Amino acid sequence: MGDEVPDYDVAINIHKGVHGYGIYFAQRGETIFVTKIDEDSEAKRAGVQPGDELCSVQDLDKKLPRQSPGVEFKVNHANYRDALDNVRAMNHVRLTFRSPGFAGFASNE
């Protein structure tokens, strides 16, 4: 067992509801941030908050992304649109976040 410290402090496994996941994002500079959380969403219950930075995405049904189904992939400014397109097509997803108080939080404001 290594001493590796994850580069995130919040991880959630969430199912898509009738109206999506109830979490909204925007790109600011090089970073992807949560802009809004629906009040009655799994993300809200898990502790995700506006201002948290999206770190990675993983399809827990292991169907996406097409080139590497089920692999966890880091989200960045270059793949942001593709990452969100993949998330919209997923039914059960794992998302990781860095909150503003987390060491290594990237603020580009």
C-alpha positions as CSV (number, residue, x, y, z in Angstrom):
1,M,0.0,0.0,0.0
2,G,1.6,3.3,-1.1
3,D,1.5,6.7,0.4
4,E,0.0,8.3,-2.6
5,V,-2.3,11.2,-1.8
6,P,-5.3,11.6,-4.2
7,D,-5.5,14.9,-6.1
8,Y,-9.1,15.3,-5.0
9,D,-11.0,15.5,-1.7
10,V,-14.6,14.6,-2.8
11,A,-15.6,11.6,-4.9
12,I,-19.2,10.7,-5.7
13,N,-20.8,7.8,-7.5
14,I,-24.1,9.0,-9.0
15,H,-26.9,7.7,-11.2
16,K,-28.5,9.9,-13.8
17,G,-32.0,11.0,-12.9
18,V,-34.9,12.0,-15.2
19,H,-33.4,15.5,-15.4
20,G,-29.7,14.6,-15.5
21,Y,-27.3,14.6,-12.6
22,G,-28.4,18.0,-11.0
23,I,-24.9,19.4,-11.3
24,Y,-23.7,22.2,-13.7
25,F,-20.2,23.2,-14.8
26,A,-18.3,26.0,-16.5
27,Q,-14.8,26.5,-17.7
28,R,-12.7,29.3,-16.1
29,G,-9.3,29.5,-17.5
30,E,-7.7,26.1,-17.4
31,T,-10.1,24.7,-14.8
32,I,-13.6,23.3,-14.8
33,F,-15.8,24.4,-11.8
34,V,-19.2,23.5,-10.4
35,T,-21.5,26.5,-11.0
36,K,-24.8,25.1,-9.6
37,I,-26.1,22.1,-7.7
38,D,-29.8,21.2,-7.7
39,E,-31.2,21.2,-4.2
40,D,-32.5,17.6,-4.2
41,S,-29.6,16.0,-6.0
42,E,-27.2,13.2,-5.1
43,A,-24.3,15.6,-5.7
44,K,-25.8,18.0,-3.1
45,R,-26.2,15.2,-0.6
46,A,-22.6,14.0,-1.3
47,G,-21.3,17.5,-0.4
48,V,-20.4,18.9,-3.8
49,Q,-20.7,22.7,-3.8
50,P,-20.5,25.5,-6.3
51,G,-16.9,26.4,-6.7
52,D,-15.6,22.9,-6.5
53,E,-13.1,21.9,-9.3
54,L,-14.0,18.9,-11.4
55,C,-10.9,16.5,-11.5
56,S,-12.0,13.3,-13.2
57,V,-14.8,11.2,-14.7
58,Q,-15.4,7.5,-14.8
59,D,-18.2,5.5,-16.4
60,L,-19.2,2.9,-13.7
61,D,-21.1,0.9,-16.4
62,K,-17.8,0.6,-18.3
63,K,-19.2,1.7,-21.7
64,L,-17.5,5.1,-22.2
65,P,-15.3,6.6,-23.3
66,R,-15.3,4.5,-26.5
67,Q,-11.5,4.2,-26.8
68,S,-11.1,3.0,-23.2
69,P,-14.4,2.0,-21.6
70,G,-14.6,2.4,-17.9
71,V,-11.3,4.1,-17.5
72,E,-11.1,7.1,-15.1
73,F,-10.0,10.1,-17.1
74,K,-8.8,13.5,-15.9
75,V,-10.8,16.5,-17.0
76,N,-9.0,19.6,-18.2
77,H,-9.5,22.6,-20.5
78,A,-8.6,20.7,-23.6
79,N,-11.0,17.8,-23.1
80,Y,-13.8,19.5,-21.2
81,R,-16.4,19.4,-23.9
82,D,-15.7,15.8,-24.8
83,A,-15.8,14.9,-21.1
84,L,-19.2,16.5,-20.5
85,D,-20.6,14.9,-23.7
86,N,-19.5,11.5,-22.3
87,V,-21.0,12.2,-18.9
88,R,-24.3,13.1,-20.5
89,A,-24.3,9.7,-22.2
90,M,-23.4,7.8,-19.0
91,N,-26.0,6.5,-16.6
92,H,-23.8,5.7,-13.6
93,V,-20.8,7.9,-13.1
94,R,-18.0,8.5,-10.6
95,L,-16.9,12.2,-10.4
96,T,-14.0,13.5,-8.3
97,F,-13.6,17.1,-7.2
98,R,-11.2,19.5,-5.3
99,S,-12.9,21.9,-3.0
100,P,-11.4,25.4,-2.4
101,G,-9.9,24.4,1.0
102,F,-8.1,21.4,-0.5
103,A,-4.3,21.5,-0.8
104,G,-3.5,21.9,-4.5
105,F,-6.8,23.6,-5.4
106,A,-6.3,25.5,-8.7
107,S,-7.8,28.9,-8.6
108,N,-7.7,30.8,-11.9
109,E,-9.9,33.7,-10.9
